[in-house]
Amino acid sequence: IDEIRKNGYILTPGRYVGMEEIEDDGEPFEEKMERLTTELAKLFKESRELEEEIRKNLEGIGYGW
């Protein structure tokens, strides 16, 4: 409370907590984004394939749409 009073009752979090240090993995940003977006595209493709398989299975037991 004393610290808040000392800061004029300003409750901006940055005044009271530190910032977490960002961990640098050494991978350049552009390379990382390329790798991650490629992986995401693969996961989206897999998701679509699985969705289609689920739809076919549901249709096979009379619950298709």
N, C-alpha and C positions, 0 to 999 in steps of 0.2 A: 504494500500500500504506500509506503514511504517513497518507493521508486516511482510509482504512478503519480503521486503528488508532486515529486521533484520534476517530473516531465510535463507538468501542467495538465494532468488528467488526460493526456493524449494516449489513446489506446492502440496505436498502430503497432502491430505485432513485431515489426522489425526493431523496435526500440527495446524489446524485452527478451527476444530469443535470437540466437545466432542462426546463420544460414548453413545448411548442411553442405559440406564440401562435395562437389561433383567429382565422381570417379571417372578418370580418363582411361579408357581401355586401349588407347593408342591407335584405334582404327579410325582412319579419316572419315569425316561425316558423309561425304558423297558415296564412298564405298559402303559404308554401313547402311545408308538409306537404300542403295541399290540392292544389297544383299537382303535387307528386311522386306522390301517391296516385292522382290522375286519370291521370297518365302511366303509372303502373304498371298500372292497370286496363286501359288501352288495350293495353299490351304483353302482358298476360295474355290478352286477347281475341284478339289477333293470333296469339299462340302456340297457342291452342286451334284457331284456323282453320287454321293451318299444319299442326298435328298431324293434323287431320282430312284435309287434302289429302294428306299423306304416307301416311296409312293407306289412303286410296282408291287411290293410285298403287300401293302395295304389293299391295293386294288385286287390282288389275288385272293384275298379273304373277304372281299365284298365291301371294302371301305375306301374305295378310290374317290377322287374328286376331279 
